[in-house]
Amino acid sequence: MPNFYVGKWNFTDELSGKVHLLEVNATLKILIDGRKLPGKITKLDDKELIFIDKYGYQLRLDATEKHPVSLFDEADNRVYPIVKIDN
């Protein structure tokens, strides 16, 4: 399992200007702004983590050289650059 997806990142919604917190915990649960998203991971490799939410929309974390770099939200059809937060 690629454990480099585990961690916390900030991303900014450019429409509202709001900064959000994305967290992938050690059991690969996905949280946004501290709220766990219902759904499941359908793909996990060195390039991407794909999560399908309860509505069938895809959240995709894209990685380059084992570093997550962006979040794609199918519900919004938007890609958000993500910035790692050091713990």
Jmol script that loads the backbone (N, CA, C; Angstrom):
load data "model"
ATOM      1  N   MET A   1       0.834  -1.194   0.000  1.00  0.00           N
ATOM      2  CA  MET A   1       0.000   0.000   0.000  1.00  0.00           C
ATOM      3  C   MET A   1       0.873   1.250   0.000  1.00  0.00           C
ATOM      4  N   PRO A   2       0.663   2.148  -0.946  1.00  0.00           N
ATOM      5  CA  PRO A   2       1.422   3.405  -0.936  1.00  0.00           C
ATOM      6  C   PRO A   2       0.991   4.286   0.246  1.00  0.00           C
ATOM      7  N   ASN A   3       1.834   4.350   1.275  1.00  0.00           N
ATOM      8  CA  ASN A   3       1.445   5.101   2.477  1.00  0.00           C
ATOM      9  C   ASN A   3       1.764   6.584   2.379  1.00  0.00           C
ATOM     10  N   PHE A   4       2.303   7.033   1.241  1.00  0.00           N
ATOM     11  CA  PHE A   4       2.581   8.466   1.094  1.00  0.00           C
ATOM     12  C   PHE A   4       1.297   9.277   0.916  1.00  0.00           C
ATOM     13  N   TYR A   5       0.161   8.614   0.744  1.00  0.00           N
ATOM     14  CA  TYR A   5      -1.119   9.332   0.697  1.00  0.00           C
ATOM     15  C   TYR A   5      -1.610   9.718   2.088  1.00  0.00           C
ATOM     16  N   VAL A   6      -1.081   9.060   3.120  1.00  0.00           N
ATOM     17  CA  VAL A   6      -1.497   9.367   4.487  1.00  0.00           C
ATOM     18  C   VAL A   6      -0.902  10.710   4.893  1.00  0.00           C
ATOM     19  N   GLY A   7      -1.764  11.632   5.345  1.00  0.00           N
ATOM     20  CA  GLY A   7      -1.288  12.945   5.762  1.00  0.00           C
ATOM     21  C   GLY A   7      -2.372  13.989   5.658  1.00  0.00           C
ATOM     22  N   LYS A   8      -1.944  15.246   5.773  1.00  0.00           N
ATOM     23  CA  LYS A   8      -2.873  16.378   5.724  1.00  0.00           C
ATOM     24  C   LYS A   8      -2.391  17.395   4.701  1.00  0.00           C
ATOM     25  N   TRP A   9      -3.350  17.945   3.966  1.00  0.00           N
ATOM     26  CA  TRP A   9      -3.063  18.935   2.932  1.00  0.00           C
ATOM     27  C   TRP A   9      -4.096  20.057   2.986  1.00  0.00           C
ATOM     28  N   ASN A  10      -3.667  21.233   2.574  1.00  0.00           N
ATOM     29  CA  ASN A  10      -4.589  22.353   2.368  1.00  0.00           C
ATOM     30  C   ASN A  10      -4.866  22.484   0.881  1.00  0.00           C
ATOM     31  N   PHE A  11      -6.090  22.875   0.562  1.00  0.00           N
ATOM     32  CA  PHE A  11      -6.406  23.283  -0.807  1.00  0.00           C
ATOM     33  C   PHE A  11      -7.393  24.435  -0.732  1.00  0.00           C
ATOM     34  N   THR A  12      -7.339  25.294  -1.726  1.00  0.00           N
ATOM     35  CA  THR A  12      -8.153  26.510  -1.719  1.00  0.00           C
ATOM     36  C   THR A  12      -9.218  26.449  -2.801  1.00  0.00           C
ATOM     37  N   ASP A  13     -10.448  26.735  -2.396  1.00  0.00           N
ATOM     38  CA  ASP A  13     -11.542  26.881  -3.350  1.00  0.00           C
ATOM     39  C   ASP A  13     -11.452  28.308  -3.884  1.00  0.00           C
ATOM     40  N   GLU A  14     -11.030  28.441  -5.131  1.00  0.00           N
ATOM     41  CA  GLU A  14     -10.803  29.767  -5.686  1.00  0.00           C
ATOM     42  C   GLU A  14     -12.092  30.562  -5.860  1.00  0.00           C
ATOM     43  N   LEU A  15     -13.224  29.883  -5.957  1.00  0.00           N
ATOM     44  CA  LEU A  15     -14.495  30.601  -6.111  1.00  0.00           C
ATOM     45  C   LEU A  15     -14.882  31.310  -4.819  1.00  0.00           C
ATOM     46  N   SER A  16     -14.699  30.628  -3.680  1.00  0.00           N
ATOM     47  CA  SER A  16     -15.090  31.223  -2.395  1.00  0.00           C
ATOM     48  C   SER A  16     -13.900  31.806  -1.638  1.00  0.00           C
ATOM     49  N   GLY A  17     -12.686  31.409  -2.039  1.00  0.00           N
ATOM     50  CA  GLY A  17     -11.493  31.850  -1.319  1.00  0.00           C
ATOM     51  C   GLY A  17     -11.232  31.065  -0.041  1.00  0.00           C
ATOM     52  N   LYS A  18     -12.077  30.074   0.233  1.00  0.00           N
ATOM     53  CA  LYS A  18     -11.950  29.300   1.464  1.00  0.00           C
ATOM     54  C   LYS A  18     -10.853  28.244   1.344  1.00  0.00           C
ATOM     55  N   VAL A  19     -10.050  28.132   2.399  1.00  0.00           N
ATOM     56  CA  VAL A  19      -9.020  27.098   2.468  1.00  0.00           C
ATOM     57  C   VAL A  19      -9.618  25.894   3.190  1.00  0.00           C
ATOM     58  N   HIS A  20      -9.481  24.734   2.574  1.00  0.00           N
ATOM     59  CA  HIS A  20     -10.012  23.498   3.146  1.00  0.00           C
ATOM     60  C   HIS A  20      -8.869  22.585   3.577  1.00  0.00           C
ATOM     61  N   LEU A  21      -9.187  21.672   4.484  1.00  0.00           N
ATOM     62  CA  LEU A  21      -8.225  20.685   4.963  1.00  0.00           C
ATOM     63  C   LEU A  21      -8.635  19.310   4.457  1.00  0.00           C
ATOM     64  N   LEU A  22      -7.731  18.667   3.739  1.00  0.00           N
ATOM     65  CA  LEU A  22      -7.913  17.285   3.281  1.00  0.00           C
ATOM     66  C   LEU A  22      -7.038  16.406   4.145  1.00  0.00           C
ATOM     67  N   GLU A  23      -7.605  15.338   4.683  1.00  0.00           N
ATOM     68  CA  GLU A  23      -6.832  14.409   5.505  1.00  0.00           C
ATOM     69  C   GLU A  23      -7.093  12.984   5.043  1.00  0.00           C
ATOM     70  N   VAL A  24      -6.011  12.217   4.908  1.00  0.00           N
ATOM     71  CA  VAL A  24      -6.099  10.777   4.672  1.00  0.00           C
ATOM     72  C   VAL A  24      -5.457  10.144   5.889  1.00  0.00           C
ATOM     73  N   ASN A  25      -6.257   9.411   6.682  1.00  0.00           N
ATOM     74  CA  ASN A  25      -5.688   8.860   7.907  1.00  0.00           C
ATOM     75  C   ASN A  25      -5.049   7.495   7.659  1.00  0.00           C
ATOM     76  N   ALA A  26      -4.486   6.910   8.702  1.00  0.00           N
ATOM     77  CA  ALA A  26      -3.712   5.668   8.578  1.00  0.00           C
ATOM     78  C   ALA A  26      -4.549   4.493   8.085  1.00  0.00           C
ATOM     79  N   THR A  27      -5.866   4.552   8.292  1.00  0.00           N
ATOM     80  CA  THR A  27      -6.738   3.482   7.795  1.00  0.00           C
ATOM     81  C   THR A  27      -7.362   3.853   6.443  1.00  0.00           C
ATOM     82  N   LEU A  28      -6.811   4.905   5.824  1.00  0.00           N
ATOM     83  CA  LEU A  28      -7.221   5.392   4.507  1.00  0.00           C
ATOM     84  C   LEU A  28      -8.655   5.916   4.481  1.00  0.00           C
ATOM     85  N   LYS A  29      -9.108   6.468   5.586  1.00  0.00           N
ATOM     86  CA  LYS A  29     -10.372   7.196   5.591  1.00  0.00           C
ATOM     87  C   LYS A  29     -10.077   8.608   5.096  1.00  0.00           C
ATOM     88  N   ILE A  30     -11.003   9.180   4.349  1.00  0.00           N
ATOM     89  CA  ILE A  30     -10.838  10.511   3.777  1.00  0.00           C
ATOM     90  C   ILE A  30     -11.685  11.490   4.594  1.00  0.00           C
ATOM     91  N   LEU A  31     -11.049  12.587   5.032  1.00  0.00           N
ATOM     92  CA  LEU A  31     -11.769  13.627   5.757  1.00  0.00           C
ATOM     93  C   LEU A  31     -11.523  14.964   5.069  1.00  0.00           C
ATOM     94  N   ILE A  32     -12.569  15.764   4.987  1.00  0.00           N
ATOM     95  CA  ILE A  32     -12.431  17.138   4.505  1.00  0.00           C
ATOM     96  C   ILE A  32     -12.984  18.043   5.591  1.00  0.00           C
ATOM     97  N   ASP A  33     -12.147  18.984   6.008  1.00  0.00           N
ATOM     98  CA  ASP A  33     -12.494  19.905   7.089  1.00  0.00           C
ATOM     99  C   ASP A  33     -12.955  19.153   8.344  1.00  0.00           C
ATOM    100  N   GLY A  34     -12.292  18.006   8.611  1.00  0.00           N
ATOM    101  CA  GLY A  34     -12.567  17.238   9.821  1.00  0.00           C
ATOM    102  C   GLY A  34     -13.760  16.309   9.740  1.00  0.00           C
ATOM    103  N   ARG A  35     -14.458  16.291   8.604  1.00  0.00           N
ATOM    104  CA  ARG A  35     -15.631  15.422   8.453  1.00  0.00           C
ATOM    105  C   ARG A  35     -15.299  14.244   7.553  1.00  0.00           C
ATOM    106  N   LYS A  36     -15.556  13.035   8.069  1.00  0.00           N
ATOM    107  CA  LYS A  36     -15.282  11.820   7.304  1.00  0.00           C
ATOM    108  C   LYS A  36     -16.256  11.708   6.136  1.00  0.00           C
ATOM    109  N   LEU A  37     -15.715  11.409   4.969  1.00  0.00           N
ATOM    110  CA  LEU A  37     -16.562  11.238   3.788  1.00  0.00           C
ATOM    111  C   LEU A  37     -16.988   9.782   3.678  1.00  0.00           C
ATOM    112  N   PRO A  38     -18.298   9.534   3.533  1.00  0.00           N
ATOM    113  CA  PRO A  38     -18.739   8.160   3.309  1.00  0.00           C
ATOM    114  C   PRO A  38     -18.420   7.746   1.880  1.00  0.00           C
ATOM    115  N   GLY A  39     -17.894   6.541   1.726  1.00  0.00           N
ATOM    116  CA  GLY A  39     -17.544   6.037   0.406  1.00  0.00           C
ATOM    117  C   GLY A  39     -16.438   5.014   0.524  1.00  0.00           C
ATOM    118  N   LYS A  40     -15.793   4.736  -0.608  1.00  0.00           N
ATOM    119  CA  LYS A  40     -14.732   3.726  -0.582  1.00  0.00           C
ATOM    120  C   LYS A  40     -13.663   4.035  -1.621  1.00  0.00           C
ATOM    121  N   ILE A  41     -12.465   3.551  -1.323  1.00  0.00           N
ATOM    122  CA  ILE A  41     -11.348   3.665  -2.261  1.00  0.00           C
ATOM    123  C   ILE A  41     -11.473   2.542  -3.271  1.00  0.00           C
ATOM    124  N   THR A  42     -11.419   2.891  -4.561  1.00  0.00           N
ATOM    125  CA  THR A  42     -11.552   1.887  -5.613  1.00  0.00           C
ATOM    126  C   THR A  42     -10.238   1.628  -6.343  1.00  0.00           C
ATOM    127  N   LYS A  43      -9.268   2.524  -6.182  1.00  0.00           N
ATOM    128  CA  LYS A  43      -7.961   2.327  -6.810  1.00  0.00           C
ATOM    129  C   LYS A  43      -6.903   3.003  -5.958  1.00  0.00           C
ATOM    130  N   LEU A  44      -5.764   2.340  -5.833  1.00  0.00           N
ATOM    131  CA  LEU A  44      -4.669   2.884  -5.036  1.00  0.00           C
ATOM    132  C   LEU A  44      -3.363   2.364  -5.604  1.00  0.00           C
ATOM    133  N   ASP A  45      -2.568   3.293  -6.168  1.00  0.00           N
ATOM    134  CA  ASP A  45      -1.247   2.917  -6.662  1.00  0.00           C
ATOM    135  C   ASP A  45      -0.307   4.116  -6.533  1.00  0.00           C
ATOM    136  N   ASP A  46       0.850   4.044  -7.163  1.00  0.00           N
ATOM    137  CA  ASP A  46       1.845   5.116  -7.024  1.00  0.00           C
ATOM    138  C   ASP A  46       1.441   6.410  -7.723  1.00  0.00           C
ATOM    139  N   LYS A  47       0.431   6.363  -8.588  1.00  0.00           N
ATOM    140  CA  LYS A  47       0.036   7.542  -9.363  1.00  0.00           C
ATOM    141  C   LYS A  47      -1.258   8.190  -8.867  1.00  0.00           C
ATOM    142  N   GLU A  48      -2.169   7.382  -8.293  1.00  0.00           N
ATOM    143  CA  GLU A  48      -3.441   7.950  -7.887  1.00  0.00           C
ATOM    144  C   GLU A  48      -4.141   7.118  -6.819  1.00  0.00           C
ATOM    145  N   LEU A  49      -4.915   7.849  -6.042  1.00  0.00           N
ATOM    146  CA  LEU A  49      -5.843   7.249  -5.086  1.00  0.00           C
ATOM    147  C   LEU A  49      -7.217   7.704  -5.544  1.00  0.00           C
ATOM    148  N   ILE A  50      -8.085   6.750  -5.848  1.00  0.00           N
ATOM    149  CA  ILE A  50      -9.434   7.086  -6.303  1.00  0.00           C
ATOM    150  C   ILE A  50     -10.435   6.660  -5.240  1.00  0.00           C
ATOM    151  N   PHE A  51     -11.260   7.631  -4.844  1.00  0.00           N
ATOM    152  CA  PHE A  51     -12.280   7.439  -3.821  1.00  0.00           C
ATOM    153  C   PHE A  51     -13.628   7.756  -4.452  1.00  0.00           C
ATOM    154  N   ILE A  52     -14.597   6.857  -4.283  1.00  0.00           N
ATOM    155  CA  ILE A  52     -15.953   7.093  -4.791  1.00  0.00           C
ATOM    156  C   ILE A  52     -16.843   7.395  -3.587  1.00  0.00           C
ATOM    157  N   ASP A  53     -17.490   8.569  -3.612  1.00  0.00           N
ATOM    158  CA  ASP A  53     -18.330   8.939  -2.467  1.00  0.00           C
ATOM    159  C   ASP A  53     -19.707   8.271  -2.574  1.00  0.00           C
ATOM    160  N   LYS A  54     -20.525   8.496  -1.566  1.00  0.00           N
ATOM    161  CA  LYS A  54     -21.825   7.808  -1.506  1.00  0.00           C
ATOM    162  C   LYS A  54     -22.763   8.209  -2.636  1.00  0.00           C
ATOM    163  N   TYR A  55     -22.467   9.307  -3.337  1.00  0.00           N
ATOM    164  CA  TYR A  55     -23.296   9.733  -4.461  1.00  0.00           C
ATOM    165  C   TYR A  55     -22.755   9.220  -5.797  1.00  0.00           C
ATOM    166  N   GLY A  56     -21.610   8.525  -5.751  1.00  0.00           N
ATOM    167  CA  GLY A  56     -21.005   7.993  -6.968  1.00  0.00           C
ATOM    168  C   GLY A  56     -20.001   8.913  -7.617  1.00  0.00           C
ATOM    169  N   TYR A  57     -19.718  10.054  -6.969  1.00  0.00           N
ATOM    170  CA  TYR A  57     -18.725  10.975  -7.514  1.00  0.00           C
ATOM    171  C   TYR A  57     -17.319  10.557  -7.103  1.00  0.00           C
ATOM    172  N   GLN A  58     -16.387  10.851  -7.963  1.00  0.00           N
ATOM    173  CA  GLN A  58     -14.993  10.481  -7.743  1.00  0.00           C
ATOM    174  C   GLN A  58     -14.198  11.640  -7.155  1.00  0.00           C
ATOM    175  N   LEU A  59     -13.415  11.308  -6.131  1.00  0.00           N
ATOM    176  CA  LEU A  59     -12.354  12.191  -5.649  1.00  0.00           C
ATOM    177  C   LEU A  59     -11.063  11.477  -5.997  1.00  0.00           C
ATOM    178  N   ARG A  60     -10.143  12.184  -6.635  1.00  0.00           N
ATOM    179  CA  ARG A  60      -8.898  11.536  -7.044  1.00  0.00           C
ATOM    180  C   ARG A  60      -7.720  12.358  -6.561  1.00  0.00           C
ATOM    181  N   LEU A  61      -6.857  11.706  -5.816  1.00  0.00           N
ATOM    182  CA  LEU A  61      -5.588  12.321  -5.430  1.00  0.00           C
ATOM    183  C   LEU A  61      -4.551  11.870  -6.441  1.00  0.00           C
ATOM    184  N   ASP A  62      -3.953  12.810  -7.140  1.00  0.00           N
ATOM    185  CA  ASP A  62      -2.907  12.486  -8.116  1.00  0.00           C
ATOM    186  C   ASP A  62      -1.545  12.699  -7.484  1.00  0.00           C
ATOM    187  N   ALA A  63      -0.638  11.768  -7.762  1.00  0.00           N
ATOM    188  CA  ALA A  63       0.704  11.837  -7.184  1.00  0.00           C
ATOM    189  C   ALA A  63       1.758  11.850  -8.284  1.00  0.00           C
ATOM    190  N   THR A  64       2.837  12.586  -8.015  1.00  0.00           N
ATOM    191  CA  THR A  64       4.005  12.612  -8.879  1.00  0.00           C
ATOM    192  C   THR A  64       5.207  12.254  -8.015  1.00  0.00           C
ATOM    193  N   GLU A  65       5.945  11.255  -8.441  1.00  0.00           N
ATOM    194  CA  GLU A  65       7.126  10.804  -7.700  1.00  0.00           C
ATOM    195  C   GLU A  65       6.811  10.575  -6.219  1.00  0.00           C
ATOM    196  N   LYS A  66       5.697   9.885  -5.987  1.00  0.00           N
ATOM    197  CA  LYS A  66       5.248   9.505  -4.640  1.00  0.00           C
ATOM    198  C   LYS A  66       4.955  10.693  -3.726  1.00  0.00           C
ATOM    199  N   HIS A  67       4.516  11.803  -4.338  1.00  0.00           N
ATOM    200  CA  HIS A  67       4.081  12.971  -3.576  1.00  0.00           C
ATOM    201  C   HIS A  67       2.738  13.412  -4.131  1.00  0.00           C
ATOM    202  N   PRO A  68       1.664  13.328  -3.336  1.00  0.00           N
ATOM    203  CA  PRO A  68       0.376  13.841  -3.818  1.00  0.00           C
ATOM    204  C   PRO A  68       0.486  15.329  -4.180  1.00  0.00           C
ATOM    205  N   VAL A  69      -0.035  15.678  -5.351  1.00  0.00           N
ATOM    206  CA  VAL A  69       0.113  17.050  -5.845  1.00  0.00           C
ATOM    207  C   VAL A  69      -1.209  17.756  -6.119  1.00  0.00           C
ATOM    208  N   SER A  70      -2.287  16.973  -6.351  1.00  0.00           N
ATOM    209  CA  SER A  70      -3.560  17.625  -6.647  1.00  0.00           C
ATOM    210  C   SER A  70      -4.730  16.724  -6.275  1.00  0.00           C
ATOM    211  N   LEU A  71      -5.873  17.385  -6.131  1.00  0.00           N
ATOM    212  CA  LEU A  71      -7.126  16.713  -5.819  1.00  0.00           C
ATOM    213  C   LEU A  71      -8.118  17.057  -6.926  1.00  0.00           C
ATOM    214  N   PHE A  72      -8.671  16.029  -7.568  1.00  0.00           N
ATOM    215  CA  PHE A  72      -9.728  16.222  -8.559  1.00  0.00           C
ATOM    216  C   PHE A  72     -11.054  15.869  -7.910  1.00  0.00           C
ATOM    217  N   ASP A  73     -12.011  16.776  -7.969  1.00  0.00           N
ATOM    218  CA  ASP A  73     -13.352  16.557  -7.432  1.00  0.00           C
ATOM    219  C   ASP A  73     -14.325  16.501  -8.599  1.00  0.00           C
ATOM    220  N   GLU A  74     -14.813  15.299  -8.873  1.00  0.00           N
ATOM    221  CA  GLU A  74     -15.710  15.119 -10.017  1.00  0.00           C
ATOM    222  C   GLU A  74     -17.023  15.872  -9.826  1.00  0.00           C
ATOM    223  N   ALA A  75     -17.492  15.990  -8.587  1.00  0.00           N
ATOM    224  CA  ALA A  75     -18.755  16.696  -8.338  1.00  0.00           C
ATOM    225  C   ALA A  75     -18.678  18.148  -8.806  1.00  0.00           C
ATOM    226  N   ASP A  76     -17.505  18.772  -8.641  1.00  0.00           N
ATOM    227  CA  ASP A  76     -17.302  20.160  -9.080  1.00  0.00           C
ATOM    228  C   ASP A  76     -16.636  20.237 -10.447  1.00  0.00           C
ATOM    229  N   ASN A  77     -16.118  19.092 -10.921  1.00  0.00           N
ATOM    230  CA  ASN A  77     -15.297  19.039 -12.130  1.00  0.00           C
ATOM    231  C   ASN A  77     -14.143  20.034 -12.034  1.00  0.00           C
ATOM    232  N   ARG A  78     -13.447  20.007 -10.879  1.00  0.00           N
ATOM    233  CA  ARG A  78     -12.337  20.932 -10.653  1.00  0.00           C
ATOM    234  C   ARG A  78     -11.139  20.188 -10.088  1.00  0.00           C
ATOM    235  N   VAL A  79      -9.972  20.708 -10.403  1.00  0.00           N
ATOM    236  CA  VAL A  79      -8.719  20.190  -9.863  1.00  0.00           C
ATOM    237  C   VAL A  79      -8.153  21.242  -8.925  1.00  0.00           C
ATOM    238  N   TYR A  80      -7.791  20.808  -7.730  1.00  0.00           N
ATOM    239  CA  TYR A  80      -7.237  21.705  -6.718  1.00  0.00           C
ATOM    240  C   TYR A  80      -5.797  21.303  -6.436  1.00  0.00           C
ATOM    241  N   PRO A  81      -4.837  22.223  -6.606  1.00  0.00           N
ATOM    242  CA  PRO A  81      -3.480  21.928  -6.138  1.00  0.00           C
ATOM    243  C   PRO A  81      -3.534  21.770  -4.615  1.00  0.00           C
ATOM    244  N   ILE A  82      -2.768  20.833  -4.084  1.00  0.00           N
ATOM    245  CA  ILE A  82      -2.757  20.619  -2.640  1.00  0.00           C
ATOM    246  C   ILE A  82      -1.365  20.896  -2.079  1.00  0.00           C
ATOM    247  N   VAL A  83      -1.339  21.375  -0.831  1.00  0.00           N
ATOM    248  CA  VAL A  83      -0.081  21.713  -0.163  1.00  0.00           C
ATOM    249  C   VAL A  83      -0.010  20.919   1.130  1.00  0.00           C
ATOM    250  N   LYS A  84       1.040  20.122   1.273  1.00  0.00           N
ATOM    251  CA  LYS A  84       1.220  19.272   2.471  1.00  0.00           C
ATOM    252  C   LYS A  84       1.390  20.127   3.708  1.00  0.00           C
ATOM    253  N   ILE A  85       0.753  19.698   4.781  1.00  0.00           N
ATOM    254  CA  ILE A  85       0.908  20.337   6.087  1.00  0.00           C
ATOM    255  C   ILE A  85       1.822  19.451   6.910  1.00  0.00           C
ATOM    256  N   ASP A  86       2.915  19.990   7.385  1.00  0.00           N
ATOM    257  CA  ASP A  86       3.825  19.212   8.220  1.00  0.00           C
ATOM    258  C   ASP A  86       3.233  19.084   9.612  1.00  0.00           C
ATOM    259  N   ASN A  87       3.277  17.869  10.127  1.00  0.00           N
ATOM    260  CA  ASN A  87       2.740  17.636  11.471  1.00  0.00           C
ATOM    261  C   ASN A  87       3.780  17.923  12.525  1.00  0.00           C
TER     262      ASN A  87
END
end "model"
wireframe off; spacefill off
backbone 0.3
color backbone group
